[in-house]
């Protein structure tokens, strides 16, 4: 029994490391789509199993979860980009106002 649990733990850890490696190079939209697909497939399989159609439920759940996850990831990513742009614009404006005595700090921004 102990050997079986050790193998399951090792396989689980390996799977988590593979997922982490795959997600490290993804954009926010891709991460949202992937995670949404996984959650949707799981939920769809559980719900579909109750009606005797687990495979169909998993497929429908993965598709809808992927679409919704991708949309959510894209929305979050675009909000982060807008915040970064606003921060950089405010920083540029603040440095222009701090230009005292003829010295210029704008070369630091480029």
Beta strands, then each sheet from edge to edge (+ up, - down):
end
